[in-house]
Amino acid sequence: MAALDPPDRFPTKVYVGSDRENLVGHLETALRVTNTNLYSMVEIVCKFTEPFHIEDTRRGVVRRDQEALEPGNFFIITGGGLLFFLMHYCSLLNQHR
């Protein structure tokens, strides 16, 4: 890869509202991830009592479409409640003892 080529991954942070103290998650996002993928990932770890949308710091509302996700910080905006689900990963190797 040449020094001027863009990286194939970029850091992405998702917050609740505009408060940078309420981090939902941080992930390394591949260039082929779409806006719709981001909405789907948020819906996996959060349950909403009201509709929500996602905003970023530069362009405002992120549309739920197949456009490539742009690098940046994202904010979940909802008028209702929000629950987080903690995900636990188990190693299959421990089950084979």
C-alpha positions in Angstrom: 0.0 0.0 0.0 1.4 3.4 -1.0 1.8 6.0 1.7 -0.9 8.2 0.2 -3.6 5.4 -0.1 -6.4 5.9 2.4 -6.7 3.3 5.2 -9.2 0.5 4.6 -10.6 1.0 8.2 -11.3 4.1 10.3 -12.4 4.6 13.9 -16.0 5.2 14.6 -17.6 6.3 17.9 -21.3 6.3 18.6 -22.7 8.4 21.5 -26.2 8.9 23.0 -27.5 12.4 22.1 -24.8 15.1 21.7 -23.1 14.2 25.0 -19.7 12.8 24.5 -19.7 11.3 28.0 -22.3 8.7 26.9 -20.3 6.5 24.6 -22.3 3.5 23.2 -19.5 2.0 21.3 -16.3 2.4 19.4 -15.4 0.3 16.4 -13.0 0.1 13.5 -15.2 0.5 10.4 -14.4 -0.9 7.0 -14.8 1.4 4.0 -17.6 -0.8 2.6 -19.9 -0.2 5.6 -23.0 1.7 4.7 -25.2 4.1 6.7 -27.8 1.4 6.9 -25.2 -0.9 8.4 -24.6 1.6 11.2 -28.3 1.8 11.9 -28.5 -2.0 12.1 -25.5 -2.2 14.4 -27.1 0.4 16.8 -30.4 -1.6 16.7 -28.5 -4.8 17.8 -27.2 -3.2 21.0 -30.0 -0.8 21.8 -33.8 -1.0 22.2 -35.8 2.2 21.7 -39.2 3.2 23.0 -39.5 5.9 20.3 -38.1 6.3 16.8 -34.5 7.4 16.5 -32.1 8.8 14.0 -28.3 9.2 13.9 -26.5 12.5 13.4 -22.8 13.2 12.8 -20.8 16.3 13.6 -20.4 17.6 10.0 -23.4 16.7 8.0 -26.3 16.5 10.4 -28.8 13.6 10.0 -27.3 10.4 8.6 -29.8 8.9 6.2 -30.6 5.2 6.4 -29.3 4.4 2.9 -26.7 2.4 1.1 -24.2 5.3 0.9 -20.8 4.6 2.3 -20.4 5.6 6.0 -18.2 8.6 6.3 -15.5 8.6 9.1 -16.5 10.5 12.2 -18.4 10.6 15.5 -22.1 9.7 15.5 -24.9 10.6 17.9 -28.1 8.6 18.5 -31.0 11.1 18.8 -34.4 9.9 20.2 -37.3 11.5 22.0 -37.9 8.4 24.1 -36.1 5.9 26.2 -33.1 3.8 25.3 -31.9 0.5 26.7 -28.4 -1.0 26.1 -27.9 -4.7 25.8 -24.5 -6.0 27.0 -23.2 -8.7 24.8 -21.1 -11.5 26.2 -18.9 -13.7 24.0 -18.1 -17.2 25.0 -15.2 -19.2 23.7 -16.3 -22.5 22.0 -13.0 -24.0 23.1 -14.1 -24.0 26.7 -17.1 -26.1 25.7 -14.9 -28.9 24.4 -13.3 -29.9 27.7 
